[in-house]
């Protein structure tokens, strides 16, 4: 069939703009004898990815392989499978590409990084660097992977930094922001500051990165001074910037300043606060004991407060011993998530701490009646390996899933005995005195 007929399909359907209809249009094209080209498939893959139609995506991939398009469209399929968290299929699509340019490597590295496979992202980066010249997007993805993976030595990030300097990419905002973020998340805020100070041009993205870095380290003064400097440079903050500033205000207990910043979002920058901004403000007000104001603010949340916001409010009610407000909030949580044990436990604790044992017992009865089971608490232990890498292991009460659980429990018993001996020694010292 002619290219004109294929073009009509694209134009009549606004180039697959209505992504819900894209697959049905594609099947109709095939029934009408119109054979799609690469451009058609790119739009179709994008539509399938947006609608999370993984089965249709696999079918389309098969059709592309059959028609000899698999290698040319490999990058699109890598990003599609990565979106579906099907990384084995993404790797197969990568392997089908005959000539791999850096964009293909970037798609694979980004796919691993976005899905939490940081070590695989690093390995892919090392392979990419051996075969092609990394660009700003390559480094952006691998640095994000290193930033979020404490089991990867920071030295890998430092080597990436050296490579970036060698290629002259350190002035690129994408790379500098990723470097800044990596150092901050790995505890090297001084290195983050160096990266920031060395940048000749600082855009909104870069300013937000340093403000977020300071906020994550609880440095309220640096957050506020950076925010003021950003504004004085006529660089408008975005939603992420404001969230970092509000988080810093929350941690410092600067409620009035937080309210001022929150109100300036709409007043000065025409930005509508998101659920996260409201949640931060509700938590800030609640911690400060301004529960009535927090309740009023919750009523303004577009779409209503979510469970996490209500649970935060419930925690504040417990902190300040307000059982009446706690009851109202708990009822809302129980209506939304009747099987969630957290709200029941919080209310039980509120009543118990206030000596209202009848009401506390009533909460227990409700839990039994509704068959709500208390969630098992989980703890985490960090340990440093011989190579300097940090590993985190989680465990719950009575957990024996670890291969060396018997040895671990013996060590716990030994530590318990040592603690008891120390307590006995302290008692003896006190008696002698």
N, C-alpha and C positions, 0 to 999 in steps of 0.2 A: 504494500500500500504506500501511497505517497506521503511525503513529509508534511504536506498541507493538511491531510486528514489528522495526523498525529498532533499537529499544532492546534487544530480546532479543539481537540480534547483538552489540551492544556489551557487554552484561552477560555473555553466555555466553562471550565471548572476552576478558573482563577488560579491556574498553576498549582492545583492541589491545595489551595488555601483552606478549603473546608476539609481538614485532614480526616474527619470522620468518614467521608465518602471516598477517600483516595483509593482504598483497596477495591471497593466495588467498581469504581471507574476503571481501574486497571484491568480487572477481570472482564469488564465489558469491552474494553479495547481489544483484548485478546480474542474474544468471541467474534468481534467484528473484523478480525483479520489484520488489525493494526499492530505492528510489531514495535514495541518500545525501544528507545535508544538509551544511551547512558544518562542523558539529562532527565529523562522520565524516571529512571530508576533512582537517581539521587533524590528527587522530590518525593518519590514513593517511600524510600527508606526513611527519610526524615519524618514523613507522616506516621509510619508504623512505629517509629521510635517515640514520637510525641504521645501516641495513643497506647503505648506499651503493649502492642499486639505481637508478642514474641512468636507465636505460632505462624502468623502471617509473615513475619520477618524471616523465619527459617525457610518457608516456602519460596519467598522471593529470592533468597540467597541461592536456593537450588536452581531456580529458573536462570539466574545470572550465570551460575557455573555451566549450565547446559548450553547457554548462548554465548559463552566465552567472554563474559564481562567481569568475572570474579576478581581477576587481578587488578583491573582498572578501577573497580569500585571497592577494593579492599579496605581503604580507609573509612569509608562510610559504614561498612559492615562491622569494622572493629569498634567504632563509637556506638553503633546500635547494640551490639552484644554487651559492651561494657555498661551501657545504660540498663540492660536487662540483668546485669550481674552474672552473665554467662561468659566468664573469662576464658574458659577452655575453648569455647567456640570463637571468641575474639582472637585467640592465639592461632587457631586454625585459619581464620580469615587472613591474619597477618602472614602466615606461612605460605598462603596461596599467591601472595604478591610477588611477581617475578623480579621487578627492579624496585628495591625499597629506598625511597628517599626519606629525608629526615621527618617529613610530615607523618609517614607511616609509623616510624619509631615513636614519635610524639603521641600519636593516638594510643599506642599500646602502653606506653609509660603512664600516660594520663589515666587510662582505664584501670590499671593496677592501683595507682595512687588513690583514685576516687573510691575504689571499693575496699580500701584498707589493706591491700597486699603490698605493703611498703618495701619489703625485702625484694619481691619480684620486680617492683618498679626500679629499684636500684640496680639489680642485675641487668635488666633490660637497658637501662641507661649506659651501663658500662659496655655492653655489646654495641649499642648505638654509637658511642664515642669512638669505638674501634673501627667502625665502618663508615661513619658520616660525621659531618661537623654539626655539633649541637647548636641550636639557636635559642632565643630567649624563652620560647615555649617549652623546649626540652628541659631547661634548667628550672623553669617555674614549676613544672610537674614533679621533677625529682626532688627538689628542695621541699616541696609540700609533703612528699612522702617521708623524707628524713625528719621533718619537723614533727610529724605525728607518730613516729615510731621510736620509742625509747630503747628498743632492742638493737637499733642501728647506731653504731658509734658516731659521735659528733664529728670525728675526724673525716668521715666521708663527706659531710657538709662542708668542712673546711677545704677539702680537696676540690670540691665543686667550686667553691669560692675562688680558689687559685686559678682554676680552669677559666672561670668567668673573666677574671682580670686579664688573663693571657689573650682571650678572644676580644677583649674590649667591650664586653656586654654589661659592665657594672653600672653604666649610666642609664641603662634601660629601666624604666619604672617597674615593669613586670618582674624583672630579675631582682632588682634592689629590694622591692617589697617582699618577695619570696625569701630572700636572704635575711632581711630584717625579721620577718616572722619566724623563720627557722631558728635563728639565734635566741629570740625571745622565748619561744616554746621550749627550747632546750636549756633555758636558765642563764643564757649569756646576754643579758640585757645591755651590758657595756659594748659588746660587739654590735648589737642592733643599733646603738647610738652612733657608733663609728660609721656604719654603713649609711645611716641617715645623714650624718654630717658631711660625708664625702660626696653626696649627691648635689649636682649643680642646679638641677631643676626638680622641684618638688610639686607634684600634682595632687589632686584630691586623694587618689589611691595611696600614694606614699604617706601623706599626712595621716590618713586613717590607719595605716599600718603601724606607725610609731605610736599613735595614741592608743591603739588596741594593745600594743606590746606593753606600754606603761600600765594600762588598766589591768592586764592579766597579772602583772607583778605587784598590784596594789599601790602603785606610786601616784597618789591622788594629785599631788602638787605638780608633777611633770605632765600628767594628763591635762590639767587645767591650763598650764602655761602653754603647752603645745596647741591646745584647742584655741586659745586666745590668739596665738601667733598665726595659726592657720586662717582664722577669720580676718585678722588684720592684713593678711596677704591677699584678701578678697577671693579666697578659695572657699567655696560653699561646702559645708559638711553634708554628708549623706546619711541615710538611715543607720548604716553600720557605725559611722563616727559617733552619732548620738547615742547609740546603744552602749558603746564603750565608755563614753563620758558618764552616762547614767549609772553604769555598773560601778565605776570608780566612786561616784557620789554615794551609792548604796553601801559599798564596803566601808567608806569613811564615815557614814552616818550623816552626811551633809544633805539633809532632807530639803531644806528651803532652796539651796543651790540646785538640787536635782529638779525641784518643781519649776524653777526659773528656766533651766535648760529644756525641760520637757515642754513647757508652754511656748518656748521660742521656736520649736519645730514648725508649728503651724503659723505662728505670728510673724516670724522673720524669714522663714525659708519655704513656706508653703508645702511643708512635708506632713503627710498624715501619719501619725504614730502607728506602728504595727503592734501586734499582740505582744511581742517581746518587750517593747517599750512600756506598755501598760503593765505587764507582769513585773518588770523591774521596779516601776513606781509603786505598785501595790505592795511589793515586798519591802521596799524602802520605808513607806509609811507605816506598814505593819510592825516592822522591827522597832520603829521609833515610838510605838504605842498610839499612833494616830489612826486608830482602827476605823473610826467613823469616816474619816477622809478617804481611807483605803476602800471602804465599802461604797462610797459615793463614786469613786473613780472606776470601780469595777462595773458599775451600772452604765458607764459611758463606753465600755469596750465594744467595738463593732462585732456583732455576732455573739456577744456575751462572753463571760470569762470561761476559760477552759478548766479542766480538772487540775492541772499543775498550778495554775494561779490560785484556785480555791484552796488547794492543799497548803500552799505557801501562806495564805491568809489564815488557815486553820492553825498552822504552826505559830503564827503571831498571836492568835487568840490564846493559845496555850502559854506562850511566853509571858503574856500580860494578865493571865488568869481571867479572861472574859468568857465565861461559859455561855452567856446568852448569845453573843455574837457567834461563838463557836458552834452552837446548836444550829443556827441558821445556815452557816456555811457548810457544816457537816451534812445537813439534810440535802443541800444542793448537790454535793459530791455523791451521796448515796443514791440520789435519783439518777445521776448521770452514769455512775459506775457502781451498781449495787454489790458487785462481787469484789470490789477493791478494798482490801483490808486496812489500808493506811488511815482512812478517815475515821474508821471505828476505833482504831488503836489511839489515834490522837484525842478523840473525844473521851475515851476511857481514861487516858492520862490526865486530861483537864479536870475531870470529875474527881479522880483519885487524889490529885494534888490539892484540890480544894476541900477534900474530906467528904464529898458527896457520894458516899458509897452505894446508896440505893440506885442512883442514876448510873453509876459505873457498872453495877451489876446488870442493869437493864441493857446496856450496850453489849455486854457479854451474851445476854439472852438473844438479842437481835442477831448477833453473829451466828449463834448456833441455829436459830430458826431459819436464817437465810443461807446457811451452810457456807459461810464466809470463813476461809482459812487464813490465819495469819501467815504472811510471807516469811520465809526463812531468811534471817539476816546473813549478809555476806561480808567477809572481810578480805583485805588484800595485803600482801606482803611483797615488798620490793627487795631484790637482792642484786648485788653487782657481781658479774662473772669475772673470770680471770682476764678476759680481753677488755674489761672496762665497760662492757655493755650492761644496761639495766634491764632486768626482767621482772614482770609483775605477775604474781599468781594469786588467783582468787579462790576462796574456799568458804563453805558454809558450815553451820553447826553439825557436827557428826560426820562431816564429809570424809570419805575414804576413797575418792576417785583417783588421787595421785598414786603413781606407781610406787612411791616410797612412803606411803601414808603411815605404815607401822613405825618406821624410823622417826618420822615427824612427830607422831604421838608420844614416842618414848622421850624425844627431846623436850616436848612440851611438859611432860611429867617431871623431867629433870629440872627444867626452869622453874616449875611450880614449887618444887621442894627447895630450890635455892632461895626463892622469894620468901618462903616460910621461915627458912633459917635466918635470913636477914631480918625479918620482923621480930623473931625471938631475940636476936642479938640487940636490936634497938630497945626492946622491952627491958632486957637485963641492964643496959646502960642507963635507962631512965630510973630504974629501981636503985642502982648504985648512987646516982646523983641525989 
